[in-house]
């Protein structure tokens, strides 16, 4: 039986490769694959080759870098693992299952195969994807150039880490299912485990707080390497993070000797996890069918450009704002798209992300804030905040339009219905773009306010008075909505011009050719961002310099320059809306999406 299951897995893998190679005959997949190969060659493999020629670090520098990497990676993975396990116990699935595909369920579940053999098949099948992920992570995040060791050892280390996490999550779900079936105190078990997780998090915080406070109270110049050394030398930190250190040991090994010492305990932990999962007697068949159906439904919804909520009854939600029976039709589209967006913004996943970011911000920024107060504001924290806000703004303008899809892209299946509305094309496009424009604008405004508060917070610049600061913030904030709308026009226009390419890029996963297609859309978004912002910014700079000779007031000069930039932005947005509306009026999904 084991040989037949192995033959099934290898044959499925071969067919997958043949299918992926066969669809390269279509230009959209072939061009996407070419983009992906070029990206990996120029930005990954050439960088790895160049890293071989870099002069190696000294022994002390290597030790310091290794300590920093060990502390950072251990802390991050500990946090992710604890939060993920806590989530599984707080919100357990009704019917736990393993991830089988629909064909596997149809042919293997009725077959004369034991439940334990199915578990072995599922766990071993997952190793193909885990091993591939480990190799990709090792190639992309190469660390042999500054920490020593061989890449093959690092790949084995990542394989152990990813396999242990996968096994632990599967074991947790099956254990929860077993307790639900056999124990009458299922709720008490959940409360006890969640309490233990909270106590463990408190213990980690208390054990780390001592070395951090000792580091912050020290005198003289102290670097992060010294903080990492204090944490590694702490007995409490060592023992409380020992399970994670064992699993991470092979990856963090800097040589063959260290790897040989660390691989034994790590493999033992991995074997214990495998024995735990494979020995489970939980009935997972019904849960696996539910998981397969959910995956198929989500995949179909993603291809149709829809948002699907499975396992939940639809609830009547109040409108985002009172919608009058008469008025501008654009407001109706804004109302509709904001209403559909609310379920995504307030979902469990979104709230979990916000909670995780908040916990990370509190524990990660607390040492920086202490250092900022002790240094009197001369530690560069404001500069770091400026960089962080700039990154958020750049990601919002470039990647935000690809994420916020509550516009024409979300209503693509209803294109024929939208065309029957008694509206001009540009007005329909404007109404569809209002909701994502509002969301991206709010994110940009938050970044602008944070950057304004961090820039020259000590008041060293005499000309930057409170009124001038407020004027500059207002000028930039006024330009944010129209820039966001222009950026949203780009993917919507691409969707109308190339609907088949756009629909293909929405497919989850998909391989290297799908990565290349998404990369092409990202490059197009970046080029249009430069094409839109550079002319307006150049004109605003020229107007600002010219106005300084006559006005001699920074605030007034900024207002005049912003007015000229807004005129250019408005012209670009008007042309984009007109073109998008005209093209949408002639759009025929049935003939153009083939």
N, C-alpha and C positions, 0 to 999 in steps of 0.2 A: 504493500500500500504506500509506503514511503517513497518508493521509486516512481510510482504512478503520479503522486502529488508533485514530486520534483520535476518529472517530465512535463506536467501541466504548467508549472510555474515557468520553466525555461521556454516552453513553446509560446506561452502568452507574452513573454518578454521579447522573443524573436518576432512575433506578429506585430507587437507595438513598434519595434524598430522599423519593420518593413512598411507599416502604415505611415509612419512619420516621414520616411524617405520617399514614399510614393506620392504624398501630397506636395512635395517640393516641385512637382511638375506645374503647379499653379503659381503664377507670378507673385501673388501676394505672400505666399509662404516662402518662395525662393528668395525674394528680396529681403524678407524679414530674417531669414537664416543668414544671408550675406551680411546684413548689418550686425547681427549678433556675433558672428565669427570675427568680423573686423573689430568690433568693440573689445572682445576678449583678447584678441591679438595685440592691439595697440595699447590697451589700458591695463591688462592683467599680465600676460605672458612676457611682454617686453619689459615691464616693471620688475618682474621676477628676475629676468636675465640681467637687468641693470643692477639689481641689488647684489648680485654675486661679485660685482667689481667694486662695491663699496668697502672701504677699509673697515675691518672688524673692530668692535669696541674693545676697550681694555677689560681686564678681568673684573675690576671694581665696577666699571660702568655696566658690564653684562650682569653682574650680580644685582646691581641697583634696578636695572630694567626688569630683570626677572622677578624681583620682589614686588615691583609695582604692578606688573602684569598678573602675577599670582593673586595679589590682593584684589585687584579690580575684577578679574574674571570670577574669582571665588565668590565675591560679594554679589555680583550681578546674578550668577546662576543660582546662588542660594536664595536670593529674593524671588526669582522667577519660579523656582521649584516650590518654595513654601506657599506662594500665592496660588499657584496652579492646584496644588493638593488641597489647600483650604477651600478653593472654589468648588472642587469636586465633592467635598464633604458638606458644604453649605447648600449647594444646589445639585443634589445627585440626580441622575437620570431616572425616569420612571422604570425603564427597562434597559439595563446595561447590556451592551453588546460589543462585538468586535467589528472592525471595519472590513467587511466582505463586499465584493462587488455583486451586482445583481445576477450576472451569469454564474458566479460561484455559488450564490445562494440557490439558484434554480437547479444546479446540477450536483452540488456537493452535499447540501443538506438532506435531500431524500436518499442519497447513496448510503450504502452500508459502511459508514465511516464513524468511528467513535468520536465523542465530543473532544477527548484529549487529542486525537489525531488532527481534528480541525483547528484546535488551539495551536498545536505545533506548526501546522501549515500556515496559519495566519501570522504567527510570530516570525517564522523564518522568511515568509514572503516580504514582510516589512523590512528585512535586512537589506534587500536590494536598494530600496530608496534611501535607507539610512546610510549605507556605505557610499552611495553616490553623493549624498549631501555632505558627508564627512570629507570626501575628496574635493568637492567644490569649495567648501569652507577653507580647507587647508591651502588650496591654490590661491583663492582670493585674499584671504587674511594670512598671508605668509609671515611667519615670525622667525624663521631660521636665520634671517640676515642679522638679527640683533640679539637673539637669545640662544643661538646654537641649536644643535640637534638636527636630525634628518627629517625631511618632510613626511616620509613614510611613517615615522614614529608619531608625528603630530596627527596624521590621518587616523592611525589606530587609536590615539587618545580621543579624538573627536568621535570616532565610532563608539567607543565605550561610553562616553558621556551621553550621546544621543540615544543609544540603545537602552541605557539604564533609565533615562527619563521616560522613554516610550513604554518600557516594561512596567515601571512604577505606576504610570497613569492607567495602563490596562489592568494591572493588579488592583489598584484602588477601585476602579469601576466594578470589577467582578466581585470584590469583597463587599462593596456596598450592595450589590444585587443579592449576594448570599445572605447578608444580614437582613435585608428586606424580606427574604423568603422564609428564613428560619427563626429569626429573633423577634420576640414581642416587644423588645425595648430598643427598636431601631432608632427612635428619636434620641434616647439617652446615649446610645453609642455615638451618634453624630455630635451631640453636645460635648461629650467627653473628648472626642478627637479634636474638635475645633478649639476647645479650651486648651488642650495640650499644645496645639499649634500656636495659639496666642501666647501661652507661657514660654514656649521656645523662642518666639520673636522677642518677647520682653527680655529673656535671658541673653539673647544675642546683643540686644541694645545695651543692656547693662554691662556686659563684658567688653563691648567696644567703647562705651562711654569713658571708662577709666583711662585707657591709653590715649584717647583723643583729648580728654581734658588735660592729661599730663603733657601732651604735645603742645596744646594751645597755651598752657601756662609757662612753658619753657622760655628762656631768654636767648637772644641771639638769633642769627639766621638759621632757620630750620626748613628743610625741604620735605617734599612729599615722600621721598625715599626713607627719611627718618620716621615719618608716621607709619609707613608700611613696615619698617623694621620693628617698631614698637608693637604693632598688631601681631606680627608673626612671632614675636618673642613672648606674647602674653599666653600664659598657661590656660586661662579660662577661654580665650578665643580659640586656642588650638583644639581643646577637647570638645567644645560645643560645635565646632565646624568640622570635626573629624570625618563624619561620613562623606561630606562634600569634598574634603581634601583627598580622601581615598579615591573617589571616582575621578577627580581632576588630576590625580597624580601622574598618570602616563602622559597626558597632554602637556603638563607644566614641566616635565622632565627636560633638562638641558643637555643631557648626554645619554650614552648607551647604558652606563652604570646606573644612573638614576632611573632610567626607564625600566631596567631589569628589576630594580628593587620595588618600583611602584606598580608594575603590571600584575603581579600576583594578587595583592589585596583587591585591586580593581576588578580583576576577572572573577574573584571569589564573590564580590558583591553582585556582579552581573549574573553569575550562575545562581545565586540565591534568589534573585528577582525572577529569573527564568523558571526556577523550580516552583516559586510561589504562584506564578501565573499559570503555568502548565498544569499544576495540580489542582486548579480550581474546579469545583463541581457545580458552578453556577450555570443555570439554563440561560444561555446568551442568544439563542436562536431568534427569538422574537425581537430582542433589542437590535440584533444585527440587521434584520429585515427593515426595521424602522430607520436605522442609520442609512442603509442603502437607498431607501425611498427618499429620505431627506436630501441626500447628496444629489440624487437624480433630479429632484424638484428644484433644488437651488441652482444646479447647472442649467436647467432649462430656463429658469427665471432670469439668470444672468445673461443668457444668450438673447432673451427677449427684451432685456433692458428693464426688468421689473425687480421690485423688492418683495421677497416672499418671507412671510412669518409663519413657520410651521409649528404645530402643536399649540397654538394660541387662538382663542376665539377673537374675532375682530370686535373692537370696542369703539363705540361712538365717541369721538373726540371733539371738544369744543374748538371752534375756529380760532386761528391765531389773532384775528381782529374782527370786529363787526363788519360784515359785508353788506352794503346797501343794495336794495333790489335794482337800483339804477345808478349808473356811473360809468367810469372808464373800464372797458373790458380787460385792460392790462392788470388792473387790481384783482380781478377774478382769478387770473392765472397765478398771480403772486399768492393769493389766498390758498389756492389749490396746492401749489408746490410746497408752500410752508407747512401745510397740513400733512402732506406726505412725508416731509422731512422730519417732522416732530418725532415720529416713531423711531427713526434712526438715531436722533440726537439723544433720546431718553431711553434707549434700550439698555439691557443688562451689560452688553459688551461696551457700550460707550461709557456707562457709569463706572464699569470696572477699570477702563483705561484712565478715566479722570482720577479715580481713587488711587491707582498705581502711580500715576504721575505726581499726585499730591504727596504720597508717602515718600517717593524718591526725592521730590523737591525739598521736603522737610528735613530728612536725614542727610541728604547730600549737600544742601546749602547751609545747614547749621554751622559746620566748621568754617565755611567761607565767611559767613556773617560775623562769627566771633573774631576771625582774623581781621575782618574789615573794621570792626570797632576798636580792636587793639592797635591797629596801625594808623588810626586817625584818618582813614579814607585814602591811604596812599598805596594800597595793595593791588590796584588794577581791577577791582571787582566791577566798577562801572564800565570799563572797557570790555570785560567779558559779557556783561549784560547787553552792551551795544552789539557785539558780535552775535550773540544768541538771537536778539531781535532781528538783526539783518538776515540771519538764516531762516527764521520763521517767515519773514516777509518774502524772501526769495522762493521758499517752498510754497507759500500761499499763491504766489503769482504764477508759478510754473507747474506745480503738481496739483494745486487746488482745483483748477478747472477740470482735471482728469478725475477727481474724486467727487466733487459736487456735481451730480448728474441730474438734478431735478429741473430739467429744461427740455428742449426738443429731443434730446437723446433718450430721456426716460419715456417720452411719449411717441417714440418712433413707431410702435405697433399701431398707434391711433392716428397715424398721419392722414389717412383718407378721411377720417372724421373731422380732424382739425381743419382740413382744407374746405370743408363745407361751411365753416363759420363765416358770417358776413363781416370779415375783417380783412384789411390789407395785410400782405405778408410781413412787412416790416413791423407792424404793430403786434402781430401774433408772436413774432420772434422776440420783440421787446418784452412782452408779457411773460414769455417762458423763461427769459434770462433774469428776471428781477429777483427771484428767490435765491438762486446761488450767488448772485451779485451781492445781495444783502448779507449772506453768511460769510463770504470771503471778506467783505468790507469790515465786518465786525472784528474778524481775526486781525486784519491789518491795523485797525484802529487800536486794538490792544497792544500790538507790537509798537506802534508809533508812540503811544502814551508811555510805555515802559522805557523806550529808548530816550524820549524827551526827559523823563525823570532821572535817568542814569547819566546823561551827557552833562558834563561839567557840574556835577551836584555840589562841588565845593565852592562854586562861584568864582573861579579864577578868571573867567572872561568878563571884562567890564561891560562890553557891549551887549552881552546876552542877559538882558534884564528879564523880569517876569513877563512884561508885556510883549517883548520881542519873542520870547520862547513860546508864549501862547499863540502869537500870530503865525509863527513858523509851523507849529503843530496844526493849526486850523488850515493853513495852506496845503500842507501835505495830506491832511484828512479829506479835504475837498477833492483832491485828485484821485484818491483811492477808489471810490465807487466806479468812476468811468473807466479807470485802468482795468479793474476787475471785469467789467462788462466786455471790454475789448478782448481780454484774454479768454473769456467764455465764448465769444463769437467764433474763435478759431476752431475748437473741437466740434462745435455744432455745424460749422461750414464743412469741415472734413467729413462729418457724418452724412450730410446731405449730398456731397459730391461723390464720396466713396462709401456707400452704405455697406457693401459686402466686406470691405476691408475693416470697417469700423466694427461690424458685428463679430468678425473673426477675432479681433483684438479683445473683445469682452469675454471670451471663453476663459474660464479658470484653468490655470496650469497651461499645458499645451506644448511645452518643450522650448528648444532654443529658437525656433522660428517665430513662436508667439512672443518670446522675449524681445526678439529683433523688431517685431511690429510695434510693440509698445515703446521700444526705444526710439523708433522713427517718429511716432506721435509726440514723444517728449522733446525730441530735437526740433520738430516743427514748432511746438509750443514755445521753446526757448528762442528760436529765431524770430518768431513774431513778437515776442516780448521785447527783444532788442530793437526790432524794426519799429515798434510802436513808441517805446520810451525814449530811445536815443534822439530822434528829431525833436520831440517836445522838450526834452531836458536840455538839448543844445540851444534851442530857441529861448528857453527860459533863462539859461545862463547868459546869453548875449543881452537879453533885455535887462537882466539884473545888473550886469556890468555897466550898460549904457545909462540906466536910471540912477546909478550911484553918482554920476556927475551932475545931476540936476536936483534930485530929491534929498540926498544926504540923510536918509533914514532907512535903517535896515528893515524895519517892519514894512514900511511902505514899498520899498524896493522888492521885498519878497511877495507882496500882494500883487504888484504889477507883473512880476515874472510869472507868478502862478496863473494870472489871468491869461497871459499869452500861451502857456502850456495847456490850459483848459480849452482854449479855442482849438488848438491842434488836436487834442484828444477828442473833443466833440466832433470835429470833422471826420476823424478816423472811425469813431463809433457810428456816425451816421452812414458813412459809406459801407461799413461792415453790415449794419442792420439792413440797409437797402439790398445789398447783394444777397444776404442770407434769405431775406423775405422773398425776393424774386426767384431765387433758386428753389425755395421750398414750394412756391406756388406751382412750379413745373415738375415737382418731385413725384415719382411713381415708384413706390416701394416694391411692387410686384415684379417690375421689369428691371430695376436697377440693383437689386440685392442678390442677384444670381452670381 
